[in-house]
Amino acid sequence: MAKKAATSDTQANGLRALPSVAALLADPAIRAATSLSPAGLTELLQGIVGEERAALLGGRPSTRAEIRERVLAEVTRFERPRLLPVINATGVIIHTNLGRAPVSAETAAALASAAMGSVALEIDAETNQRGGRMREVSDLMRVLTGAEATLVVNNNAAAILLVLSAVAAGRSVILSRGEAVEIGGGFRIPDVLRQSGATLVEVGTTNRTYARDYAAAVDVGTAALLKVHPSNFKVMGFTHAATVEELAEIATTHGVPVIDDQGSGALLSTTPFGLRSEPTIGDSIRSGAAIVTASGDKLLGGPQAGLILGKRDLVERIAAHPLARAVRADKSCLAGIAQTLRHYADGTAVQRVPVWRMIAATPQEVRDRAERLCGQLSQRSRVLPVDSTVGGGALPGETLPSSALALETSQLDGDSADALARRLRTGRTPVFGRIDGDRVLLDLRTVLPEDDEALLAAVEAVLAPHASPQL
Ligand SMILES: *Cc1c(COP(=O)(O)O)cnc(C)c1O
Protein backbone atom coordinates (compact mmCIF):
# COMPACT_ATOMS: atom_id res chain seq x y z
CA MET A 1 0.00 0.00 0.00
CA ALA A 2 2.71 2.40 1.04
CA LYS A 3 4.60 1.66 -2.19
CA LYS A 4 1.55 2.32 -4.35
CA ALA A 5 0.88 5.61 -2.61
CA ALA A 6 4.51 6.61 -3.20
CA THR A 7 4.19 5.90 -6.92
CA SER A 8 1.05 7.99 -7.18
CA ASP A 9 2.78 10.77 -5.36
CA THR A 10 5.64 10.68 -7.83
CA GLN A 11 3.13 10.71 -10.66
CA ALA A 12 1.24 13.59 -9.17
CA ASN A 13 4.49 15.52 -8.83
CA GLY A 14 5.39 14.60 -12.40
CA LEU A 15 2.02 15.75 -13.72
CA ARG A 16 2.39 19.03 -11.88
CA ALA A 17 5.84 19.43 -13.43
CA LEU A 18 4.51 18.74 -16.96
CA PRO A 19 4.64 22.05 -18.83
CA SER A 20 1.22 23.42 -19.73
CA VAL A 21 0.29 24.13 -23.33
CA ALA A 22 -0.12 27.78 -22.32
CA ALA A 23 3.42 27.93 -20.92
CA LEU A 24 4.87 26.38 -24.09
CA LEU A 25 2.80 28.78 -26.24
CA ALA A 26 4.35 31.69 -24.37
CA ASP A 27 7.91 30.41 -24.78
CA PRO A 28 9.71 32.96 -27.01
CA ALA A 29 12.09 30.35 -28.52
CA ILE A 30 9.16 28.16 -29.58
CA ARG A 31 7.24 31.10 -31.03
CA ALA A 32 10.32 32.21 -32.96
CA ALA A 33 10.77 28.74 -34.44
CA THR A 34 7.30 28.46 -35.94
CA SER A 35 5.14 30.00 -38.65
CA LEU A 36 2.04 28.21 -37.36
CA SER A 37 -0.97 30.26 -36.33
CA PRO A 38 -1.73 30.22 -32.57
CA ALA A 39 -4.55 27.73 -33.24
CA GLY A 40 -2.28 25.39 -35.22
CA LEU A 41 0.53 25.66 -32.70
CA THR A 42 -1.90 24.94 -29.85
CA GLU A 43 -3.07 21.80 -31.66
CA LEU A 44 0.52 20.61 -32.18
CA LEU A 45 1.48 21.33 -28.54
CA GLN A 46 -1.62 19.61 -27.16
CA GLY A 47 -0.60 16.49 -29.06
CA ILE A 48 2.94 16.55 -27.66
CA VAL A 49 1.88 17.35 -24.08
CA GLY A 50 -0.76 14.60 -24.28
CA GLU A 51 1.87 12.07 -25.38
CA GLU A 52 4.23 13.21 -22.62
CA ARG A 53 1.46 12.83 -20.04
CA ALA A 54 0.77 9.27 -21.27
CA ALA A 55 4.51 8.49 -21.19
CA LEU A 56 4.73 9.77 -17.63
CA LEU A 57 1.75 7.69 -16.48
CA GLY A 58 3.36 4.73 -18.24
CA GLY A 59 6.47 5.22 -16.12
CA ARG A 60 8.60 6.95 -18.78
CA PRO A 61 8.72 10.56 -17.61
CA SER A 62 10.74 13.25 -19.42
CA THR A 63 12.21 16.31 -17.77
CA ARG A 64 10.88 19.77 -18.53
CA ALA A 65 14.05 20.51 -20.50
CA GLU A 66 13.64 17.33 -22.55
CA ILE A 67 10.04 18.20 -23.35
CA ARG A 68 11.02 21.69 -24.40
CA GLU A 69 13.78 20.26 -26.64
CA ARG A 70 11.29 17.88 -28.19
CA VAL A 71 8.80 20.67 -28.85
CA LEU A 72 11.50 22.77 -30.49
CA ALA A 73 12.61 19.83 -32.66
CA GLU A 74 9.05 19.02 -33.76
CA VAL A 75 8.16 22.64 -34.42
CA THR A 76 11.34 23.04 -36.49
CA ARG A 77 10.68 19.82 -38.42
CA PHE A 78 7.16 21.06 -39.14
CA GLU A 79 8.64 24.16 -40.82
CA ARG A 80 10.59 22.08 -43.31
CA PRO A 81 8.51 21.10 -46.35
CA ARG A 82 9.24 17.53 -47.31
CA LEU A 83 8.33 17.63 -50.97
CA LEU A 84 10.99 20.09 -52.09
CA PRO A 85 13.11 19.34 -55.15
CA VAL A 86 16.08 17.05 -54.64
CA ILE A 87 18.89 16.19 -57.05
CA ASN A 88 18.68 12.62 -58.32
CA ALA A 89 22.29 11.47 -58.73
CA THR A 90 21.40 7.81 -58.11
CA GLY A 91 21.88 6.71 -61.70
CA VAL A 92 18.28 5.47 -61.87
CA ILE A 93 16.52 7.68 -64.41
CA ILE A 94 12.91 6.90 -63.42
CA HIS A 95 13.33 6.58 -59.66
CA THR A 96 10.06 5.53 -58.02
CA ASN A 97 11.08 6.70 -54.53
CA LEU A 98 12.13 10.08 -55.91
CA GLY A 99 8.81 10.63 -57.68
CA ARG A 100 9.43 8.98 -61.08
CA ALA A 101 9.69 11.13 -64.21
CA PRO A 102 10.73 14.78 -63.86
CA VAL A 103 8.80 16.82 -66.45
CA SER A 104 10.01 19.43 -68.93
CA ALA A 105 9.93 23.13 -68.06
CA GLU A 106 7.11 23.57 -70.59
CA THR A 107 5.09 20.76 -69.00
CA ALA A 108 5.70 22.14 -65.50
CA ALA A 109 4.45 25.53 -66.71
CA ALA A 110 1.36 23.93 -68.25
CA LEU A 111 0.62 22.08 -64.99
CA ALA A 112 1.00 25.26 -62.97
CA SER A 113 -1.00 27.56 -65.22
CA ALA A 114 -3.89 25.11 -65.45
CA ALA A 115 -3.83 24.75 -61.67
CA MET A 116 -3.80 28.49 -61.03
CA GLY A 117 -6.77 29.43 -63.16
CA SER A 118 -9.80 28.20 -64.99
CA VAL A 119 -9.47 26.23 -68.23
CA ALA A 120 -11.99 25.34 -70.92
CA LEU A 121 -11.99 21.77 -69.73
CA GLU A 122 -15.43 20.69 -70.84
CA ILE A 123 -16.66 23.66 -72.83
CA ASP A 124 -16.11 24.09 -76.55
CA ALA A 125 -15.06 27.74 -76.90
CA GLU A 126 -16.55 27.98 -80.44
CA THR A 127 -20.03 26.76 -79.59
CA ASN A 128 -20.11 27.23 -75.80
CA GLN A 129 -21.48 23.66 -75.73
CA ARG A 130 -20.28 20.97 -73.40
CA GLY A 131 -17.25 19.32 -75.04
CA GLY A 132 -15.08 16.37 -74.23
CA ARG A 133 -12.32 16.89 -71.66
CA MET A 134 -10.18 14.31 -73.47
CA ARG A 135 -10.34 16.03 -76.88
CA GLU A 136 -6.82 17.52 -76.93
CA VAL A 137 -5.05 14.45 -75.56
CA SER A 138 -7.05 12.20 -77.90
CA ASP A 139 -6.15 14.29 -80.95
CA LEU A 140 -2.45 14.22 -80.04
CA MET A 141 -2.44 10.50 -79.26
CA ARG A 142 -4.17 9.71 -82.54
CA VAL A 143 -1.34 11.44 -84.41
CA LEU A 144 1.34 9.79 -82.25
CA THR A 145 0.03 6.21 -82.07
CA GLY A 146 -2.92 5.76 -84.41
CA ALA A 147 -5.25 5.18 -81.44
CA GLU A 148 -8.84 6.26 -82.22
CA ALA A 149 -9.53 7.58 -78.71
CA THR A 150 -7.77 8.18 -75.38
CA LEU A 151 -8.96 8.42 -71.80
CA VAL A 152 -6.67 9.74 -69.05
CA VAL A 153 -7.05 8.56 -65.44
CA ASN A 154 -5.00 8.86 -62.22
CA ASN A 155 -2.41 6.18 -62.91
CA ASN A 156 -1.97 2.96 -64.81
CA ALA A 157 -3.16 0.87 -61.87
CA ALA A 158 -6.48 2.75 -62.03
CA ALA A 159 -6.50 2.34 -65.82
CA ILE A 160 -6.25 -1.44 -65.60
CA LEU A 161 -8.87 -1.70 -62.87
CA LEU A 162 -11.25 0.51 -64.84
CA VAL A 163 -10.70 -1.27 -68.16
CA LEU A 164 -11.24 -4.71 -66.67
CA SER A 165 -14.29 -3.54 -64.69
CA ALA A 166 -15.89 -2.05 -67.79
CA VAL A 167 -14.97 -4.77 -70.25
CA ALA A 168 -14.80 -8.01 -68.29
CA ALA A 169 -16.85 -7.91 -65.05
CA GLY A 170 -18.79 -11.14 -64.65
CA ARG A 171 -16.84 -12.83 -67.45
CA SER A 172 -13.37 -14.29 -67.85
CA VAL A 173 -10.03 -12.88 -68.96
CA ILE A 174 -7.27 -15.07 -70.40
CA LEU A 175 -3.75 -14.33 -69.18
CA SER A 176 -0.41 -16.11 -69.52
CA ARG A 177 0.99 -17.63 -66.30
CA GLY A 178 4.19 -15.75 -67.12
CA GLU A 179 2.29 -12.45 -66.94
CA ALA A 180 0.34 -12.97 -63.70
CA VAL A 181 2.81 -10.54 -62.15
CA GLU A 182 3.19 -8.14 -59.26
CA ILE A 183 4.14 -4.68 -60.55
CA GLY A 184 5.34 -3.21 -57.26
CA GLY A 185 3.79 -1.85 -54.11
CA GLY A 186 1.64 -4.98 -53.91
CA PHE A 187 -0.14 -4.30 -57.21
CA ARG A 188 -0.84 -7.84 -58.44
CA ILE A 189 -2.56 -8.43 -61.74
CA PRO A 190 -4.57 -11.49 -60.50
CA ASP A 191 -5.83 -9.44 -57.52
CA VAL A 192 -6.84 -6.51 -59.76
CA LEU A 193 -8.66 -8.90 -62.07
CA ARG A 194 -10.60 -10.32 -59.12
CA GLN A 195 -11.35 -6.81 -57.85
CA SER A 196 -12.82 -5.88 -61.23
CA GLY A 197 -15.28 -8.77 -61.00
CA ALA A 198 -13.63 -10.74 -63.80
CA THR A 199 -12.47 -14.33 -63.57
CA LEU A 200 -8.86 -15.13 -64.35
CA VAL A 201 -8.14 -17.97 -66.75
CA GLU A 202 -4.42 -18.69 -66.65
CA VAL A 203 -2.82 -20.37 -69.64
CA GLY A 204 0.65 -21.67 -70.53
CA THR A 205 3.50 -21.91 -68.05
CA THR A 206 5.69 -19.42 -66.21
CA ASN A 207 8.36 -19.47 -68.90
CA ARG A 208 6.55 -20.49 -72.09
CA THR A 209 3.12 -19.56 -73.34
CA TYR A 210 2.07 -19.98 -76.99
CA ALA A 211 -0.71 -18.41 -79.02
CA ARG A 212 -2.36 -21.83 -79.20
CA ASP A 213 -2.69 -21.85 -75.38
CA TYR A 214 -4.91 -18.75 -75.60
CA ALA A 215 -6.82 -20.17 -78.60
CA ALA A 216 -7.60 -23.37 -76.69
CA ALA A 217 -8.93 -21.44 -73.69
CA VAL A 218 -11.33 -19.06 -75.46
CA ASP A 219 -15.00 -19.88 -74.91
CA VAL A 220 -18.36 -18.09 -74.74
CA GLY A 221 -17.53 -16.66 -71.30
CA THR A 222 -14.34 -14.97 -72.50
CA ALA A 223 -14.41 -11.17 -72.27
CA ALA A 224 -10.84 -10.40 -73.35
CA LEU A 225 -7.30 -11.63 -73.87
CA LEU A 226 -4.99 -9.73 -71.54
CA LYS A 227 -1.30 -9.12 -72.11
CA VAL A 228 0.79 -7.57 -69.33
CA HIS A 229 4.31 -6.25 -69.79
CA PRO A 230 6.44 -7.96 -67.12
CA SER A 231 8.02 -4.60 -66.41
CA ASN A 232 10.30 -5.15 -63.47
CA PHE A 233 11.87 -8.53 -64.19
CA LYS A 234 13.22 -10.52 -67.08
CA VAL A 235 12.91 -14.25 -67.67
CA MET A 236 15.92 -15.58 -69.51
CA GLY A 237 16.68 -18.80 -71.30
CA PHE A 238 13.97 -21.24 -72.38
CA THR A 239 11.13 -18.77 -72.79
CA HIS A 240 8.32 -17.91 -75.16
CA ALA A 241 5.53 -15.36 -75.11
CA ALA A 242 2.79 -14.90 -77.70
CA THR A 243 2.90 -11.57 -79.53
CA VAL A 244 0.12 -8.96 -79.55
CA GLU A 245 -0.34 -9.75 -83.27
CA GLU A 246 -0.95 -13.43 -82.55
CA LEU A 247 -3.40 -12.60 -79.78
CA ALA A 248 -5.17 -10.06 -81.99
CA GLU A 249 -5.70 -12.73 -84.66
CA ILE A 250 -7.28 -15.12 -82.14
CA ALA A 251 -9.30 -12.32 -80.57
CA THR A 252 -10.69 -11.15 -83.92
CA THR A 253 -11.83 -14.68 -84.77
CA HIS A 254 -13.78 -14.83 -81.52
CA GLY A 255 -14.97 -11.22 -81.47
CA VAL A 256 -13.21 -10.27 -78.22
CA PRO A 257 -10.66 -7.50 -77.58
CA VAL A 258 -6.96 -7.77 -76.75
CA ILE A 259 -6.08 -5.56 -73.79
CA ASP A 260 -2.36 -4.78 -73.64
CA ASP A 261 -0.97 -3.35 -70.41
CA GLN A 262 2.08 -1.86 -72.09
CA GLY A 263 3.29 -0.24 -68.88
CA SER A 264 6.06 2.22 -69.63
CA GLY A 265 4.21 4.51 -72.05
CA ALA A 266 7.14 4.62 -74.49
CA LEU A 267 6.41 6.69 -77.59
CA LEU A 268 9.98 6.49 -78.92
CA SER A 269 12.15 3.51 -79.72
CA THR A 270 14.88 2.82 -77.18
CA THR A 271 17.20 0.99 -79.61
CA PRO A 272 18.94 4.11 -81.06
CA PHE A 273 20.32 4.69 -77.55
CA GLY A 274 21.91 1.28 -77.20
CA LEU A 275 19.04 -0.19 -75.19
CA ARG A 276 17.02 -3.31 -75.84
CA SER A 277 13.84 -2.69 -77.77
CA GLU A 278 10.93 -1.73 -75.51
CA PRO A 279 7.51 -1.95 -77.15
CA THR A 280 5.95 1.47 -77.79
CA ILE A 281 2.27 2.33 -77.43
CA GLY A 282 2.13 2.75 -81.22
CA ASP A 283 3.61 -0.73 -81.78
CA SER A 284 0.89 -2.19 -79.63
CA ILE A 285 -1.94 -0.31 -81.39
CA ARG A 286 -0.55 -1.23 -84.82
CA SER A 287 -0.25 -4.87 -83.73
CA GLY A 288 -3.98 -4.95 -83.13
CA ALA A 289 -4.49 -4.31 -79.42
CA ALA A 290 -8.04 -2.98 -78.96
CA ILE A 291 -7.05 -1.28 -75.71
CA VAL A 292 -3.57 -0.27 -74.50
CA THR A 293 -2.90 0.96 -70.98
CA ALA A 294 0.26 2.80 -69.84
CA SER A 295 1.65 5.14 -67.19
CA GLY A 296 2.14 8.85 -67.85
CA ASP A 297 5.21 9.20 -65.63
CA LYS A 298 7.50 6.41 -66.81
CA LEU A 299 9.03 6.52 -70.33
CA LEU A 300 6.33 8.94 -71.50
CA GLY A 301 8.06 11.42 -69.19
CA GLY A 302 4.99 13.35 -68.07
CA PRO A 303 3.02 13.83 -64.85
CA GLN A 304 1.50 10.88 -63.03
CA ALA A 305 -1.39 9.54 -65.08
CA GLY A 306 -2.85 6.39 -66.55
CA LEU A 307 -3.55 6.28 -70.27
CA ILE A 308 -6.27 4.16 -71.85
CA LEU A 309 -6.09 4.20 -75.64
CA GLY A 310 -7.57 2.28 -78.50
CA LYS A 311 -10.81 1.59 -80.32
CA ARG A 312 -13.31 4.41 -79.98
CA ASP A 313 -16.34 2.29 -79.06
CA LEU A 314 -14.41 0.50 -76.31
CA VAL A 315 -12.85 3.68 -74.92
CA GLU A 316 -16.33 5.27 -74.84
CA ARG A 317 -17.73 2.25 -73.03
CA ILE A 318 -14.89 2.43 -70.49
CA ALA A 319 -15.40 6.20 -70.04
CA ALA A 320 -19.08 5.59 -69.30
CA HIS A 321 -18.38 3.14 -66.46
CA PRO A 322 -19.14 4.62 -62.99
CA LEU A 323 -15.58 3.95 -61.85
CA ALA A 324 -14.27 6.29 -64.61
CA ARG A 325 -15.51 9.31 -62.66
CA ALA A 326 -13.78 8.03 -59.52
CA VAL A 327 -10.37 7.86 -61.19
CA ARG A 328 -10.53 10.70 -63.70
CA ALA A 329 -7.58 13.01 -64.27
CA ASP A 330 -7.85 16.67 -63.24
CA LYS A 331 -7.27 19.78 -65.39
CA SER A 332 -3.59 20.09 -64.43
CA CYS A 333 -2.81 16.49 -65.22
CA LEU A 334 -4.55 16.77 -68.60
CA ALA A 335 -2.72 19.99 -69.44
CA GLY A 336 0.59 18.39 -68.40
CA ILE A 337 0.03 15.23 -70.41
CA ALA A 338 -1.05 17.30 -73.44
CA GLN A 339 2.07 19.48 -73.26
CA THR A 340 4.30 16.40 -72.85
CA LEU A 341 2.67 14.84 -75.93
CA ARG A 342 3.33 18.05 -77.88
CA HIS A 343 7.07 17.46 -77.41
CA TYR A 344 6.65 14.17 -79.26
CA ALA A 345 4.27 15.63 -81.83
CA ASP A 346 6.72 18.38 -82.84
CA GLY A 347 9.67 15.98 -82.85
CA THR A 348 11.61 17.56 -79.97
CA ALA A 349 11.01 14.95 -77.23
CA VAL A 350 14.67 13.87 -77.12
CA GLN A 351 15.71 17.50 -76.58
CA ARG A 352 12.89 18.43 -74.18
CA VAL A 353 11.56 15.49 -72.16
CA PRO A 354 13.96 14.98 -69.21
CA VAL A 355 13.69 11.17 -69.21
CA TRP A 356 14.72 11.07 -72.88
CA ARG A 357 17.39 13.73 -72.46
CA MET A 358 18.93 11.50 -69.78
CA ILE A 359 18.66 8.40 -71.95
CA ALA A 360 20.05 10.20 -75.00
CA ALA A 361 23.05 11.90 -73.34
CA THR A 362 26.21 10.37 -74.83
CA PRO A 363 28.78 8.80 -72.48
CA GLN A 364 31.24 11.51 -73.61
CA GLU A 365 28.85 14.35 -72.74
CA VAL A 366 28.23 12.87 -69.29
CA ARG A 367 31.96 12.35 -68.70
CA ASP A 368 32.81 15.91 -69.77
CA ARG A 369 30.33 17.28 -67.21
CA ALA A 370 31.68 15.01 -64.49
CA GLU A 371 35.27 16.08 -65.28
CA ARG A 372 34.31 19.75 -65.19
CA LEU A 373 32.56 19.43 -61.81
CA CYS A 374 35.43 17.36 -60.47
CA GLY A 375 37.88 20.07 -61.50
CA GLN A 376 35.81 22.71 -59.73
CA LEU A 377 35.37 20.83 -56.48
CA SER A 378 37.69 22.13 -53.83
CA GLN A 379 37.88 18.75 -52.14
CA ARG A 380 39.27 15.59 -53.61
CA SER A 381 36.96 13.72 -55.88
CA ARG A 382 37.44 11.49 -58.88
CA VAL A 383 35.49 10.65 -62.01
CA LEU A 384 34.60 6.99 -62.32
CA PRO A 385 32.85 5.07 -65.10
CA VAL A 386 29.52 3.67 -63.88
CA ASP A 387 26.33 2.20 -65.31
CA SER A 388 22.98 3.98 -65.11
CA THR A 389 19.62 2.23 -65.40
CA VAL A 390 16.27 3.37 -66.78
CA GLY A 391 14.24 2.23 -63.74
CA GLY A 392 10.51 2.68 -63.21
CA GLY A 393 9.87 -0.87 -64.32
CA ALA A 394 11.26 -0.25 -67.80
CA LEU A 395 14.07 -2.30 -69.34
CA PRO A 396 15.15 -4.34 -66.30
CA GLY A 397 18.77 -5.44 -66.52
CA GLU A 398 19.63 -2.87 -69.20
CA THR A 399 22.30 -0.27 -68.46
CA LEU A 400 23.64 2.92 -70.03
CA PRO A 401 27.36 3.75 -69.70
CA SER A 402 27.79 6.82 -67.51
CA SER A 403 30.23 8.75 -65.32
CA ALA A 404 30.03 9.53 -61.64
CA LEU A 405 31.64 12.03 -59.37
CA ALA A 406 33.17 9.74 -56.73
CA LEU A 407 33.58 11.34 -53.31
CA GLU A 408 36.24 9.39 -51.45
CA THR A 409 35.44 9.39 -47.76
CA SER A 410 38.85 8.14 -46.66
CA GLN A 411 40.21 11.56 -47.63
CA LEU A 412 37.55 13.48 -45.81
CA ASP A 413 38.08 13.64 -42.07
CA GLY A 414 37.12 10.06 -41.41
CA ASP A 415 33.49 10.46 -42.47
CA SER A 416 31.96 7.11 -43.40
CA ALA A 417 30.29 6.78 -46.80
CA ASP A 418 26.95 6.30 -45.02
CA ALA A 419 27.43 9.49 -43.03
CA LEU A 420 28.49 11.47 -46.08
CA ALA A 421 25.54 10.18 -48.13
CA ARG A 422 23.26 11.18 -45.27
CA ARG A 423 24.74 14.68 -45.11
CA LEU A 424 24.22 15.02 -48.86
CA ARG A 425 20.58 13.90 -48.52
CA THR A 426 19.84 16.30 -45.67
CA GLY A 427 21.58 19.40 -46.99
CA ARG A 428 19.83 22.58 -48.13
CA THR A 429 19.67 21.16 -51.66
CA PRO A 430 19.33 17.43 -50.97
CA VAL A 431 21.41 15.17 -53.20
CA PHE A 432 20.71 11.45 -53.51
CA GLY A 433 23.65 9.36 -54.70
CA ARG A 434 24.67 5.78 -54.18
CA ILE A 435 27.20 4.21 -51.86
CA ASP A 436 29.99 2.08 -53.28
CA GLY A 437 32.28 0.77 -50.56
CA ASP A 438 33.90 3.76 -48.87
CA ARG A 439 32.81 6.29 -51.43
CA VAL A 440 29.64 8.05 -52.53
CA LEU A 441 28.94 8.03 -56.26
CA LEU A 442 27.01 10.86 -57.89
CA ASP A 443 25.92 9.66 -61.33
CA LEU A 444 25.75 12.61 -63.74
CA ARG A 445 23.44 10.90 -66.25
CA THR A 446 20.41 11.37 -64.02
CA VAL A 447 21.27 15.01 -63.24
CA LEU A 448 20.14 17.49 -65.91
CA PRO A 449 23.00 19.74 -67.11
CA GLU A 450 21.10 22.84 -65.90
CA ASP A 451 21.32 21.39 -62.35
CA ASP A 452 25.12 20.94 -62.45
CA GLU A 453 25.81 24.22 -60.64
CA ALA A 454 23.26 23.42 -57.94
CA LEU A 455 24.84 19.99 -57.52
CA LEU A 456 28.30 21.52 -57.26
CA ALA A 457 27.13 24.03 -54.63
CA ALA A 458 25.33 21.31 -52.66
CA VAL A 459 28.40 19.05 -52.62
CA GLU A 460 30.72 21.96 -51.75
CA ALA A 461 28.47 22.93 -48.85
CA VAL A 462 28.60 19.43 -47.43
CA LEU A 463 32.30 18.83 -48.01
CA ALA A 464 33.49 22.26 -46.86
CA PRO A 465 35.60 22.06 -43.69
CA HIS A 466 33.47 22.73 -40.60
CA ALA A 467 30.30 22.38 -42.63
CA SER A 468 27.53 21.90 -40.15
CA PRO A 469 25.70 18.58 -40.64
CA GLN A 470 22.29 20.29 -40.76
CA LEU A 471 22.59 23.06 -43.29
C1 LIG B 1 4.08 0.56 -63.80
C2 LIG B 1 3.12 -0.43 -64.31
C3 LIG B 1 1.81 -0.48 -63.80
C4 LIG B 1 1.33 0.46 -62.73
O1 LIG B 1 1.31 1.75 -63.23
P1 LIG B 1 1.16 3.02 -62.24
O2 LIG B 1 1.17 4.19 -63.16
O3 LIG B 1 2.32 2.96 -61.32
O4 LIG B 1 -0.12 2.87 -61.52
C5 LIG B 1 0.96 -1.42 -64.31
N1 LIG B 1 1.36 -2.28 -65.28
C6 LIG B 1 2.61 -2.27 -65.79
C7 LIG B 1 2.97 -3.24 -66.85
C8 LIG B 1 3.53 -1.34 -65.32
O5 LIG B 1 4.77 -1.32 -65.82
The ligand as an SDF file (V2000), in Angstrom:
LIG
                    3D

 15 15  0  0  0  0  0  0  0  0999 V2000
    4.0800    0.5570  -63.7990 C   0  0  0  0  0  0  0  0  0  0  0  0
    3.1240   -0.4300  -64.3070 C   0  0  0  0  0  0  0  0  0  0  0  0
    1.8100   -0.4830  -63.8020 C   0  0  0  0  0  0  0  0  0  0  0  0
    1.3340    0.4560  -62.7320 C   0  0  0  0  0  0  0  0  0  0  0  0
    1.3090    1.7520  -63.2300 O   0  0  0  0  0  0  0  0  0  0  0  0
    1.1600    3.0210  -62.2430 P   0  0  0  0  0  0  0  0  0  0  0  0
    1.1670    4.1920  -63.1640 O   0  0  0  0  0  0  0  0  0  0  0  0
    2.3170    2.9570  -61.3220 O   0  0  0  0  0  0  0  0  0  0  0  0
   -0.1200    2.8650  -61.5170 O   0  0  0  0  0  0  0  0  0  0  0  0
    0.9560   -1.4190  -64.3090 C   0  0  0  0  0  0  0  0  0  0  0  0
    1.3640   -2.2820  -65.2820 N   0  0  0  0  0  0  0  0  0  0  0  0
    2.6120   -2.2660  -65.7920 C   0  0  0  0  0  0  0  0  0  0  0  0
    2.9710   -3.2430  -66.8540 C   0  0  0  0  0  0  0  0  0  0  0  0
    3.5280   -1.3410  -65.3220 C   0  0  0  0  0  0  0  0  0  0  0  0
    4.7690   -1.3220  -65.8240 O   0  0  0  0  0  0  0  0  0  0  0  0
  1  2  1  0
  2  3  1  0
  2 14  2  0
  3  4  1  0
  3 10  2  0
  4  5  1  0
  5  6  1  0
  6  7  2  0
  6  8  1  0
  6  9  1  0
 10 11  1  0
 11 12  2  0
 12 13  1  0
 12 14  1  0
 14 15  1  0
M  END
$$$$
